[in-house]
Amino acid sequence: MEIGTQGLENKRGKRQIKRWYSWIGYAALFWSVIYGIMNFYWLLGGEGYPFIQEERTGVFSALFTYLPVQAGSAVFCVLCILGIFFSIAMLKEWGRKVSPRFIVFFSWGFAVFLLLLIPDYRLIAAMAYAFLFKFPFGWQILNQVVCLIGGLLWVFAIISYQRKVRNACRDCGRKENGKPIVLIRWTKWLIYVAAIAPLPYAIIRFSWALGIPLGVERQMLEDLAKVNPMATLTEWVFGGLCIGGGLLTLGLIQKWGEVFPNWFPFIGGKRVPVLMAVIPASVVAIALTSAGFIFTFGFFAVTLQLVPAQGIVLSEIVGTVGPMLFWIPWGVALGLSTISYYYRRRGQCEYCGRND
């Protein structure tokens, strides 16, 4: 039985609300056109090219910044042109002549490229510094946000397309006589990983806040205090964010992650909106994974002397960068836990009427 057919749509009639899958493909197409035009402008020598290595980022810059301006903008022009072609192929009838494998391979590859190879550590840093009421946003960081939005648009566009190809409900992805989501079985283990992974970073930050030079020389802590008068507060906040994030992650399998505790003013006892947990957790998971990817690459590149240290003290890299090696498993586990939480709580589909 095909879900999302004309007969089912007629049954809903004019009362049916415009669903996300009806416009997500056009959104991915629009993003590809606009960003392709921007890169063509940079290819012609226009100002404002964002993928540059700044001195303070060094080896922890996004991998894409290692390409020269002309090469980088040319790569994006090609990718955006292909994106326009494949996005239209997903939307139009003639797209059936294109192998779904090609469409799926390119779309997922483009999405992963935008989500992992474009951001650098400054994105997650900007999110953390916001808790100190500092907002170090510039064009480079804003461009990373634009690319993350593009990556997410492509993720949902290809999910919608794959559901259409396999005759599943375009809204929830369920099929008649479908099997339960396997990911739900691993929810607890994924959440435990996501809750434990930030502990090494938190321990390092708390020790520095207490004046204990764990993994570094004491001179480094003294230098940090001179450069930043709020260094101690910063360490407490960054470490606290890790602990708080780990505790909130546990809420994905706890009752208070589904129903607000009674002591909450105004909303106590009410159900937690699914997207209220899913959206922020997904954003943090993407930022952590992309930053962890950069830090892991930089750590091994410097340690194995594949690139110059550029001011990094090799004897202190284990203390300063080592804890960030846990960010990839942290981000991946948090992302998968969030997906599992969504599938577990999504309930009956308003469109096809199916339930898990």
N, C-alpha and C positions, 0 to 999 in steps of 0.2 A: 504493500500500500504506500503510495507516494504522499508525503506530507507537504503541505504548502501548495497544493494544486489549486487550479482555478475554482473547482467546486467548493473547496473549503474556504477559499477567500470570499466567494459569493455568499456563503453561509454567514460569515461575519458581517458582510455588507458594509454600509457606510460607517457603522459604529466602530469598525476596527481602527485602532490607533496605528499610525505609521510606525512600523517596527524598525529596529536598528539596522537589520540586514538589508532593508530596502534602500538605504542611503550610504552605508559604509563603503561600498565599492566606489561610489562617486566621490566620497571624501578622500579616499586613497588616490584616486585619479587626480583630483584637484591639487592635492599636496604635491604629487609628482610633477605636475605641470609647473606650479609656482616655484618649487625648489629647483627644478631643472632650468628655468629661466634665470634664477639667481646665479646658479653655477655657470651658465653660459656667459652671463655678464662678467663674472670673475675670470672666466677663461679668456675673455677679450681684454683683460687688464683692469677691470673695474676695481674700485676700492672696497674694503670691508671684508676681504676673505678671512673667514673665522678660524680655519684650521692651521694655526701657526703655533710653534713651540715658543713659549715664553721662558725667560731665564729661570724664573722661580719654580716652574713645573718640571723642567729638565726631563729626566728619563721617565718620569711618571706622567708625561703627556699622553694624550690619546694616540693610539697606534697610527691612526690615519694622518696625524700631523707630520709623520716622517716623510710623506710625499711632498714634492715641490708644488707650488701653487698651480702651475699649468697642468701637471699630472693629476693632482687631486680634483680640480674642477672638471677635468676631462672625464675622469672616472665617474664622477657624480652625474655628469651630463648623459653618459651612456646608460648608467643605471636608471636614471629618471625616464629616459626614452623607452627603455625596456619596460619600466614600470607602467608607463602610459599604455603601451601595447598590451601587456598582460592584464592590466586592470580593465581595459575595454573588452578583452577576450572573455573575462569573467562575467561581464554584464550583457554582452550581445550574443545573438543567436549564432553568428559566424564563429564565435569562440569555441563552439563544439568541435570545430575542425582542428583546433589546437589540442595537442595531447595534454590531458589534465596533469600528467606527471611533470611536464615542463612548467606549467603554471604554478603548481604546488612547490616545486623545487626552487624556482626563482623567488616566489613570494616569501617563503619562509627564510630563504637565504638573505633577501633584502631586509626583512624585518630584523633578523639577528644581527646583521651588519649595522643597522641603525641603532640598535639597542646596546650593543656591546663594544663596537669598535670606534664609535664617535665620542661618547662621553669620556671625561677623565675624572680625576679625584675631586675636582673643584665643584662638581655638581653635588655630591654627597656632603662635601664640606660646607657649601652654601646652605644646605638644608639644616646641618647641625648648628651653624653659626646663627641661624634665625632664632634659635632658642636663647641666644645671648643678645637678641635684638640688633644683630649685625646682618646686613643684607648685601654681601659683596657680589652683586649681580652685574655683569657686563655683557657685551655683545657675544663674547665667546661662550659664556654660560647660557645665555638666551638661545643661541644657535643650537646648543646641545639639547635644550628643552624642545625646540622645534623638531629636531631629528628624533627625539624620543616619541613625540606625538605622531610623527610620520611612521615610526616603527610600530606603534600600537594600532594605528589605522590599518596598516598592512596585515598585522596579526589577525584582527577581527575580520578584515576583508577575506582573507584566505580561509578562516574558519567558516564563514558564511558560504563560501564557494564549495568547500569540501562537504558541507552538509547538503548542499544542493546536489552535488555529484552522487552522493550515496543515498539520496532520497530520504534524508532525515528531516526532522522538524527544523526549519531555518531559525526558529527562535531559541529552542533549548537543546537541539542536537539529538534528541531521543528518536529511536526507531521502534517500530512495532516489534515486540518480543526482543527488545534490546537487553544487553547484559548490564549489570551494575558497573559503575566506574571502579576499575581496579585500584586507582590511586587512593580511594577512601580507606582501603585496607591498611595502607601504610601511613595513615595520618599521624598517629601517635609518635611513631619513630621520626618522622619528618619534623614534627613540632619540637621534639626533644633536641634534635640536632640544631634547629633554628634558635632554641632557647639557650643552648650551651655554647654555641659557636662564638657569641660576642664576649664571653667571659675573659679570654686572654687580653683582649683590647681594654676591657674595663679594668682589669687588675693592673695593667701597665699605667693607665691614666690615674687611677686612685693612688698608686704608689708614688707617682710624680707629684700629685697634689699634696701628699704627706711629706714630700721632700726626700723620698727614698729613690735613689737613681737606679731603679731596676732596669737592667739591659742597656744602660747608658752611663756615661761619665757624669760625675756631679757638676762639672763645669758646664755641661749642656743645660742642666736645669737652671743654673745661675744665669746663663746667657739668655734663656727664655724669659726669665723673670725681668731682666733688664729691658728686653725688647718689648715685652707685653706685660704691663702692670697687672693685668687680669689673668695671668697665666694659671694661677692656682684655681681660680673660679672656673676657668675654661676646662681644666682637667676634670674637676668635679662634675661639670655639666656633661662633658663628652662621655665620661665613664657612667654617669647616671642614665644617659640616654640609652646606652647599651643594656644596662640592667632593666630599665623600664621597658625597652623594646622586647627583651626576652620574656618578661612577665606578661606583657600584652599578647605575645605569641601564644602563651599557654591558654589564653582566653579562647583560642580557636577550638579547643576541645573541652572547655569548661562551661558550666551552666551560665555564668555571668558573661560569657561571650555570645550568648543567645538572648538572654533576658537581663535587662538592667537591674542591678541590686536594688532592693527596696529603699535603701538609704539615699539613693540618688534623688535630688529634688526634681519635682515635676514629672520626670520620666521613669521613676522607680517602678519596677514590675512590668514595664512595657518591653516588647521584643526589640532587640537590637536590629536595626535595618541592615540587611546583608551588605549592601554597598558601602555602608558606613565603615565596615571592617575591611572589605575587599579592596576598595580604591586606595586608601593610604598604605595598606600592607603591600599592594602590588607596586606602587610607586617606589617605596623603600626597597623592595626586593630587587627591582630593576637597577636602581642606583647603587645598591650594595654589590650586585653581581658585576656590573660594569667597572666600578671602582676596584673591586677585588681582582678583576682581570688585569687591570693596569698595574696594580701594586705587585701582583704575583710575577708578572712579566718583568717589571723593574727590579724586583728583589733578586731573581735568578740571573738577570742580565748583568747586574752589578756584581753579585757574588761570584759569578763565573768569569767576571772580567770580559764580558762580551761587548760592553759599552763603557765609556769613561764614567767614573763615579760622580763627577761634576759637583764637588763640594760635599758629597755624602761621606761620612766617616764610616769606613767599613766595619770597624770594631763595634759600632753602635747600630748597625742596620738591623740586627736581630731584634733589638729592643724597640726601634722606631718603626720599622716596616714589618717585622716578623708577625705581629698579631694580625695584620691585615691579610695574611695568607688564609685566614679562616673566613674571610669575607665571601669568597665564592661559594663554599658550602653553606654559609649562613644565608646568602641571598637566594641560592637555588632552593634550599630547604624551605625558606619562608615563602617563596613564590609557589612551590608545589603545595605547601600547607594551605595557602590562601585559595588555590584552585580547589583543593579537596573540601575546604570549608564551604565554598560557594556551591559545589555540587551537593553537599550534604544538606544544605539549608534552602536550596532554591525552590523546593516544593513542587506543586503541580503546575504544569505549564498552562498559562491562560490561553495559549493559541491552539495547541493540539490536545490538551486535556490529559496528557500522560503524567504519571508520577513514577518515582523510582521504587 
